[in-house]
Amino acid sequence: MPPETKVRMSDNGRVVIPAAFREALGVRAGDEIVLRMEDDELRITTMKQRIERAQRLVRQHVKAGVSLVDELIAERREAARNE
């Protein structure tokens, strides 16, 4: 896949994402994508990619073997006992 390509915008603002780029993103017809302006550029991602990125960021701050779900449940139970 080329690192970049040129496409032409139609009169009504539509742009076709070339097949190689769609395949690289893992998107198909009907899938929802996320558009974001960053440094005067349009970035295209998927919700799946955004979730995976967020999970990687969180993992950097959580010790190995720690379950955030278990910690949250324990905190909620403790708060319920103290009510």
C-alpha positions in Angstrom: 0.0 0.0 0.0 1.4 3.4 -0.8 1.9 5.7 2.2 -0.3 8.4 0.6 -2.4 9.0 -2.4 -4.4 11.7 -4.1 -8.2 11.6 -4.4 -10.6 14.2 -5.8 -13.5 15.6 -3.8 -16.9 15.6 -5.5 -19.1 18.6 -5.8 -21.1 17.5 -2.7 -18.0 17.0 -0.6 -17.7 13.2 -0.9 -14.3 11.5 -1.0 -13.7 7.9 -1.9 -11.2 6.1 0.3 -9.1 3.8 -1.9 -9.6 0.0 -1.3 -6.0 -0.5 -0.1 -6.5 2.2 2.6 -9.9 0.7 3.6 -8.3 -2.7 3.9 -5.5 -1.3 6.0 -8.0 0.3 8.4 -10.2 -2.8 8.4 -13.3 -1.0 7.4 -16.1 -2.1 5.2 -19.2 -0.5 3.7 -21.5 0.7 6.4 -18.8 0.8 9.1 -18.6 3.9 11.3 -15.3 5.8 11.1 -14.1 8.8 13.2 -12.8 12.0 11.5 -10.6 14.3 13.5 -8.8 17.5 12.7 -5.2 17.5 14.1 -2.5 20.0 13.1 -4.5 21.2 10.1 -4.8 17.6 8.8 -7.8 15.3 8.6 -7.2 12.0 10.5 -9.4 8.9 9.9 -9.6 6.1 12.4 -12.1 3.5 13.6 -13.7 3.2 17.0 -11.9 -0.1 17.4 -8.6 1.6 16.8 -9.5 4.3 19.3 -10.5 1.8 22.0 -7.2 -0.2 21.4 -5.2 3.0 21.8 -7.0 3.9 25.0 -6.4 0.4 26.4 -2.6 0.7 25.6 -2.5 4.0 27.4 -4.2 2.7 30.5 -2.0 -0.4 30.5 1.0 1.8 30.9 -0.3 3.0 34.3 -1.6 -0.3 35.7 0.7 -2.8 37.4 0.8 -6.3 35.9 -1.7 -8.6 37.4 -4.0 -5.8 38.7 -7.6 -6.0 37.6 -9.2 -2.6 37.5 -12.6 -4.2 37.4 -12.0 -6.1 40.6 -10.7 -2.9 42.2 -13.8 -0.9 41.1 -16.1 -3.6 42.5 -14.3 -3.6 45.8 -14.5 0.2 46.0 -18.2 0.1 45.2 -18.9 -2.6 47.9 -16.9 -0.6 50.4 -18.8 2.6 49.6 -22.1 0.6 49.9 -21.1 -0.7 53.3 -20.3 2.9 54.5 -23.7 4.3 53.4 
